Amino acid sequence: MASLSNFRYGSVWIISFDPSVATEIRKTRPGVIVSGTPFNEKRSKVTVLPFTSSQPNDPRISPAVVSVSSTEVNGLWVDSLLVCIEPMTFDKRRLNKYLGQLESEYLQQMQAVVKRYLRL
């Protein structure tokens, strides 16, 4: 398992989302930790949002995602969509490989979508 310092808010990981149920996000894919670093340091679980590389044609989905370009900083290998309306809390053992850190501009966009979604 990676060091505790890697389980920080905004860190990007390869995460095993399986097993899933019904229409939940499936397979092993990148995700970003959205739970706060102080919580992550003390708990065995973290809350994450998944990335997808598929580009849906449905305009109803666009308010729910953030388009993220792949960079050396975030470690994504393809441009992806961050699905901001599917938070999941997992044991840290589901996080297989640390990739990098999501840039602040994307974190701010993600926060805005999550706030709208949760009506915060």
C-alpha positions in Angstrom: 0.0 0.0 0.0 1.2 3.5 -0.7 2.3 5.9 2.0 -0.4 7.8 4.0 0.7 11.1 2.4 -0.6 9.9 -1.0 -4.1 9.5 0.3 -4.7 13.2 0.2 -7.5 15.2 -1.2 -7.2 15.5 -5.0 -4.8 12.6 -5.5 -5.5 10.4 -8.6 -5.4 6.7 -8.3 -6.1 3.5 -10.2 -9.1 2.1 -8.3 -10.9 -1.2 -8.4 -14.6 -0.3 -8.6 -15.6 -4.0 -8.9 -17.7 -5.7 -7.7 -20.4 -3.3 -8.6 -24.2 -3.6 -8.5 -26.6 -2.8 -11.3 -25.7 0.5 -13.0 -22.8 1.5 -10.6 -19.4 2.4 -12.1 -17.6 -0.8 -13.0 -14.1 -2.1 -13.6 -10.7 -0.8 -12.6 -10.2 2.8 -13.6 -8.8 6.1 -12.5 -10.5 8.0 -9.7 -9.8 11.0 -7.5 -10.0 11.2 -3.7 -12.5 13.8 -2.6 -12.6 13.2 1.1 -10.4 15.5 3.2 -6.8 14.7 3.9 -7.2 14.9 7.7 -9.9 12.2 7.5 -8.0 10.1 5.1 -5.0 10.0 7.4 -7.0 8.6 10.3 -9.5 6.3 8.5 -9.1 3.1 6.5 -11.5 4.4 3.9 -11.6 7.3 1.4 -14.3 8.8 -0.7 -13.6 9.0 -4.5 -15.1 10.1 -7.8 -14.5 8.0 -10.9 -13.1 9.0 -14.2 -14.4 7.8 -17.6 -12.8 8.0 -21.0 -16.0 7.6 -22.8 -17.6 10.8 -24.2 -21.4 10.6 -23.9 -23.5 12.2 -26.6 -26.2 13.0 -24.0 -26.2 16.7 -23.3 -28.0 16.0 -19.9 -24.7 14.5 -18.6 -22.5 17.6 -19.2 -23.5 19.4 -16.0 -22.5 16.3 -14.0 -18.9 16.0 -15.3 -15.7 17.9 -15.5 -13.5 17.5 -18.6 -9.9 16.8 -17.5 -6.9 16.8 -19.8 -4.2 14.2 -19.2 -1.0 15.7 -17.9 2.2 14.6 -16.2 0.9 16.2 -12.9 -2.4 14.2 -12.7 -1.0 11.0 -14.3 -4.0 10.3 -16.5 -3.0 8.7 -19.8 -6.0 10.0 -21.8 -8.3 13.0 -21.6 -11.1 12.0 -19.3 -14.4 13.0 -17.7 -14.6 13.2 -14.0 -18.1 11.9 -13.0 -19.0 14.3 -10.1 -22.3 12.8 -9.2 -21.1 9.3 -8.3 -19.1 9.5 -5.0 -18.2 6.2 -3.5 -16.4 5.4 -0.2 -14.0 2.5 -0.4 -11.4 0.8 1.7 -7.9 2.1 0.8 -7.0 -1.5 -0.4 -9.1 -0.8 -3.5 -6.7 2.0 -4.5 -4.1 0.1 -6.6 -1.7 2.7 -7.9 -1.0 6.4 -7.2 -0.9 8.4 -10.4 -0.6 12.0 -9.4 -2.5 15.1 -8.2 -5.5 16.7 -9.9 -4.8 20.3 -10.7 -6.6 23.0 -8.7 -8.6 24.3 -11.6 -10.2 20.9 -12.0 -10.7 20.5 -8.3 -12.6 23.9 -8.2 -14.8 22.8 -11.1 -15.5 19.5 -9.4 -16.4 21.2 -6.2 -18.9 23.5 -8.0 -20.6 20.4 -9.6 -20.7 18.5 -6.3 -22.2 21.5 -4.5 -24.9 21.8 -7.1 -25.6 18.1 -7.0 -25.8 17.9 -3.2 -27.5 21.3 -2.9 -24.8 22.6 -0.5 
